[in-house]
Amino acid sequence: MTNILAILKKQMKDTFKNKEILIQFILFPVIAIIMENAINIEGMPERFFVTLFATMYIGMAPLTSMAAIIAEEKEKNTLRVLMLSNVKPAEYLMGTGSYIWLICMLGAVVFAVTGKYEGKAFWVFLAIMAVGILASLLIGAMVGTFSRNQMMATSITVPVMMVFAFLPMLSMFNETIAKVAKFTYSQQISLLISQVENLKLESMNVVVIAFNVIVAAVLFGYAYKRSGLA
């Protein structure tokens, strides 16, 4: 636990030095606040922009941040030094993952406040966001572990992030895309967010999210055996 907390504090300090990582945690909540309060179109669903940008936030911020941090520290040999200092890979991943999860949950709170969720709906919204963020963290860890350096991580992260962040939005306008998107965890998270105040959890939601997490876990295991963290 001491090592995990030390890694968490280290990542917190590093983030404020790394503006590229920091902006990912701030961008979508800020855009959601602006759009939700500045645009009001007749017939537009309630909390449209909160749902839209919260889903994009889940598919982008935790995934790209986790991948970028791991790849950067592998490239700079920081991870090798940590491993030689008796920090176990599991402790590093727990510390880094916990930090990104916590800071992304702060963003989730901003979305909840912007959407004016109250009472039970507020906590249901945060619970849904928490699950989505965890799934993205696992995918990001897989990409970062597989990558040899930041350039490789970026080249892999961009198409993966585009799929999970933008498919839910595109599915609103295209039925064919919607048929494909329903098999991604981000689409299921988007559907759950859209019905927070009258949530009806269906087997499809649980099965798809669980399947995505299992696939990500298997791929992470393969990436770890192939490349390791050091």
N, C-alpha and C positions, 0 to 999 in steps of 0.2 A: 504493500500500500504506500510506503514511503517513496519508493521509486516511481510509482504511478503518479503520485501527487507532484513529485519533482518534475516529471515529464510534462504534466499539465501546466505547471507554472512556467516552464521553459517555453512551451508553445504559445502561451499567452503573451509573454514578452516579445517573442519573435514576430507574432502577428502584427503588433503595432509598428514594427520596423519594416514589415513587408506589406506595402500598400496594395499590391495586386491581390493578395489574399484577403486583406481587410475589406476592400471594396465589395467583394462578393457577398459578404455578410450584410452589407448595408444597402446595396443597390435596389433589390426587389422590394424590401419593405418600404423604402422611400418612394419608389415609383407607385406602389399600391396606395400609399397615403395621398399622393398627388392626384392620381387618376380617380380614386374613389370619391374624392371631395370636389374635383374640378369638372368631371364629366357626368352628365345626367341625361341619358337618352330615353325617350319614351319607349316602353316595351322591353327595356333592358332588364335582365334578371337581377334580383336583389343581391348585393355583394358580388357582382360579376367580377370586378377587378381583384377583389381579395381572393376569390377562388382561383382565378387565372394565375395571378402572380405567386400565390402561396404554393401552387403546384409546380410552377417553374422554379421557384426557390428550392423546393425539395429535390428536384431533378438536377439542379445545377450546383448550388453552393456547397453542400456537404461532400458531394462526389468529387468535384474539381479540387476543393481544398485538401481533402484527405490524400488524393493522388499526388497533388503538387508538393505537399509537405514531405511525404515519404520519398518521392523521387528526388527532391532537392537535397535531402539529408543523405540519401544514398550517394548522390553525385559528389557531394562535398566531403564524404567519408565521416560525417558526423555520427551516423548510425554505427559504423564500425567502432568508433571511439566509445560510444555508449555501451555496445556489447562487451567491449573489453573492460568496462567499468562495472561489470556484473549486472547490467540492466538486461533482463530477459526480453526476447521479442514480444511475448504476450503482454509484458508490463508496458513496453513502449506503445504497442497498439492500443492498449486500454487507456493509457494516459492521453495519447493524441486523439483517439476517438472520443473520449469523454469530453475533452476540451471543445472539439468541433461540435459535438452534440449539444453541449450546454450553450455555446454562443449562437448556434442555429435556433435553439429553443427560445432564446431572447428575441430573435427575429420573429418566431412564431407568435410570441406574446404581442408584438407590434401588430402583426396581421389580425390577431383576435380583437385587439382594442380598436383597430381601424374598422373592422367589420361590426363593431358594437355588439359582440356576443356577450351574453350575460348568464350568470348562474351556471346551470348544468351544461348549457351549450358551449360556454367558454372552455370548460375542462374537457369536454368531448372533442372540441376543435384541437386543443393542445395534444390530446392523446393520439389523434389521427396524425397530426404533424410529427409527433415523436416516432411513430412507427415508420413513416416515410423517410425521415431523416436517418434512422438506423439502417434501413435498406440501402440508401444511397451511400452511407459510410462504408458499408461492406463492399460495395462495388468500387468505390474509390480506393479502398485499401488493396483490392485485387489489382487494379490498374497500376497503382504506385509500386506495389511489390514486383509486378511483372516488368516494370520499366527500368532501364539501366540509368536513365538520366531525365532531366526535366523536359528536354525536347521530345523524347520518346513518349513521356507521360502525356504531354500536351497533344501530340498527334493521335494518341489513342483516346484520350478523354473527350476531345471535341466532338467526334461523331457519336460516342456513347451518350454524352450529355445532351446532344441535340435530339436524340431519340427520346430519352426519358423526360426532358424538359418541355419539348415542343409538340410531341404527339398528342397529349391531352388537349392542347389548344386547337391543333389542326383537326382533331376528331369532331369538334363542334361544328365544322363547316363541310365535312366530307364523310359520308357514310362508309365508304370503303376503308378510309383511314381508321374510322371508329372501330371497324371489325377487327383490325390488326391491333389497335391501341389497347383494346380491352384485355389483352394478355400481358400488359405491362403493369407493374406495381404503381407507377405514377398515375396512370389512368384510373385505377381503382381508388387510389387516394383522392383524386380529383372528384370522383363520384361520391365518395363518402363526405368530403368537405361540403359539397353542394347540398347535402341533406342533413347537416349537423343538427338542426333544431328538431328534426323528425327522423332520426337515424334508424334505418332498417338494415342491419348487417346481414348480408346474404352469403351463402356458401361460396359463390363466385368471387366475392371480395377477398375472403380469407384464403381460398385455394390459390388464386393468382398471386397474391402478395407472398404467401408462404413459398410457392414454387419459385418465384423470382429470388427470394432470399436464399433458398437452398442451392439454386444454380450459382448464385454469386459466391456462396460459401465453398462450393466444390471448386469453382474456378480460382478462388483465393488460395485454397489448399494446394492446387496444382502450381500456381504462380510461386507460392512460398517454397515448395519443394524444388522448383526449377531454378529460382533466382535467390531466394532467401531475402533477408533484410539488409545484410551487410554487403 
